[in-house]
Amino acid sequence: MKTLLLAFIFALLSRSALAQGAPPQGAPNQPYTVEYYYKVQWGHQQEFLQLFLKNHYPLLKKTVESGRMLSVKIETPAYHMSEDSRWDYRVTIRFKDSTVATTANPQEAEFIKQLWPDQDTYKREEQRRFEILLAHWDLPVSEITPH
């Protein structure tokens, strides 16, 4: 009897856990959105933003121009948060579709060479941007607003 009761409780909990999963992503060949969060060492937020705008944003814009991405938006919170939930910058990218979002851009190396002929400076500044970064996470999001 005890085993049967435990099995029943486990079955209920399993169904509940499955029901709380993330909603499915959009249909194939539909835009796919990912939010990229950056948490920077205290006192280095401006330095990070300047390096990001100089050495990464142009690459994102070039990728939008190529058609792989539909849009790029950069945001920062207006108010403070607790340290455990703090993030300094959110970059929201709408990709052409989920395949493009989850595969490497075959043109990226070419774009980087075009945009930054001085590769030594580019690499040094990108290294610095990551040195002052405390955390970075990517969050694919699904729109669930009823139509």
MIPA-602123 format. One record per residue (C-alpha): y, z, x. Coordinates in steps of 0.25 Angstrom, whole numbers, plus 5000, padded with zeros to 4 digits. Each point is the difference from the previous one (the first is absolute). Example, Ala and Ser with C-alpha at 12.3 -4.5 7.8 and 13.67 -1.06 7.14 Angstrom:
BEGIN
498250315049 501449985006 
//
This chain:
BEGIN
500050005000 501050045011 499749865007 500249934987 501450074998 500449975014 499649854999 500950004987 501250065006 499949915012 499949884991 501350044993 500750035013 499649865005 500549934988 501350085001 500249965014 499749864998 501049994988 501150055009 499949895011 501149905003 500349894990 499549875005 500949915007 500549874994 499349884997 499749905011 501249915004 501050104995 501050085008 499550125007 500950125004 499950105011 500950115003 500150045015 500550145003 500650055013 500350145005 500850015012 500250125010 501250084996 501349955006 499549865002 500149944987 501249915003 499449955013 498749974993 500849924989 500849925010 498749965008 499349974987 501249914995 500149935014 498549985003 499250004987 500849974988 500349865006 498549975001 499950054985 501149914996 499349885007 498750034993 500850004987 500549865004 498649955003 499650044986 498950105004 500950114994 500949994988 501050125003 500350115009 500850134996 500350125009 500450134994 500350145004 500050134992 501350054995 499650145000 499250095009 498550034998 499150115006 499549975014 498549974995 500549894990 501149955008 500249855003 501249945006 499949854996 499149924990 499949855002 499449934987 499449875003 499649904989 498949915005 499749864994 498650064997 499050105005 499349915009 501349985008 500350155000 498750045006 499849895010 500749985014 501249905000 499549885009 501549975003 500550145004 499849985015 500849874999 501150074991 500150115010 500249905012 501149924992 500750134995 500050075014 500049915012 500250135009 498650054997 500150125010 501250064993 499349974986 498750075005 500850125006 500850024987 498849994991 499350105009 501250094998 500049994985 498650045000 500250125009 501050064991 499149984988 499350134995 499249934989 499849874993 499249964988 499849884991 499850014985 499649884991 500550024986 499749944987 500949984989 499450064987 501349984991 499549944986 500549864998 
//
